[in-house]
Amino acid sequence: MPKKSNVARIRKATESDTWQFRREQLRDGSAWGRWNLDRKQWILRYVGEREDMHAREYLIPLQNMKSSAGMLDSIFQLAGKRWMNPQDLFDLIRALDAIFYPQANLCSWGKDKRLNAPEYLQKRLAA
């Protein structure tokens, strides 16, 4: 018997590519460590506790994640912050993986792909 995949596939109506989604259900407030998903605003929110943070909150607008380069830019920008610790950075990567499944949708086989993030998020975060 074939092994059941942990991804769901949805064919985009306007393109021949196929989006793949992790089967993990994403709810408003889904959390990965200190990172929380705001489904209504399409934002990934970090709420920190460190006093050396300029602000206690950091927001990543998910509709701007349109390529693997853009996603890496967000990750490495945060990696350079003094207040960002390794666990919180790892949790960010887990969150981005759960939401976008970048290995399948942005950079499979080492090829940079583009993503219509608003259209993708509408389908991925649909109730």
Secondary structure, 3 states (H helix, E strand, C coil): CCCCCCEEEEECCCCCCEEEEECCCCCCCCEECCEEEECCCCEEEEECCCCCCCCCEEEEEHHHCCEHHHHHHHHHHHHCCCCCCHHHHHHHHHHHHHHHCHHHHCCHHHCCCECCHHHHHHHHCCC
